[in-house]
Amino acid sequence: DTGVSQNPRHKITKRGQNVTFRCDPISEHNRLYWYRQTLGQGPEFLTYFQNEAQLEKSRLLSDRFSAERPKGSFSTLEIQRTEQGDSAMYLCASRSNELAGGEETQYFGPGTRLLVL
Amino acid sequence: AQKVTQAQTEISVVEKEDVTLDCVYETRDTTYYLFWYKQPPSGELVFLIRRNSFDEQNEISGRYSWNFQKSTSSFNFTITASQVVDSAVYFCALSEGILTGGGNKLTFGTGTQLKVEL
């Protein structure tokens, strides 16, 4: 399987705990995106990386959220001191290198469903 | 600001009926991309089609067809002879900032839940 993978698929945690999600993009895709989707809504942009550089963060990404992509391959999204409002599906997407004439389509992983009790 | 509107929250049809999902967008960019994604109950967003702002040709792929009209800022999606397997949430999305360094992040509509019944 060469698609985008995300782990874990489901996470249940208690309010105040920290959680970390992982995303493995399609091999050689240099751009990686994080989105959040709440029930009945479309995905909303959180942040994106070009290689290991985090180039943009949405104002939705509060100080409790941090994302990394240390080697330009997989990425992690950590939420500290979780709140019930953080309950959502966290989606990761990747796309190919535009400088190399790559296509503009983002391919999504299966997502991580977070439930904060 | 970029905006995508999918006014139809839920549509129910009987199998073999044709159905059109509407999408209206707003952008100040002159160069942009439009997308449709399918989200089955499993949750994964499945890419269906991409259209760039310079190409208004309609496209047909099997039972799927797309009508892009810049004059009305619409990018509608039609499923011909719908099947139960088409039941899913369908999202229209807009890619912004292609020439202005916006990172090509996607702005999504709220989705249309399509239910195809026997």
Interface residues (C-beta under 8 A of the other chain):
Chain A: R31 Y33 Y35 G40 Q41 G42 P43 E44 F45 Y48 Q50 L55 E56 M89 L91 A93 R95 E98 E103 E104 T105 Q106 Y107 F108 G109 P110 G111 R113
Chain B: V4 Y33 F35 Y37 S42 G43 E44 L45 V46 F47 R50 N52 F91 A93 S95 I98 G102 G103 N104 K105 L106 T107 F108 G109 T110 G111
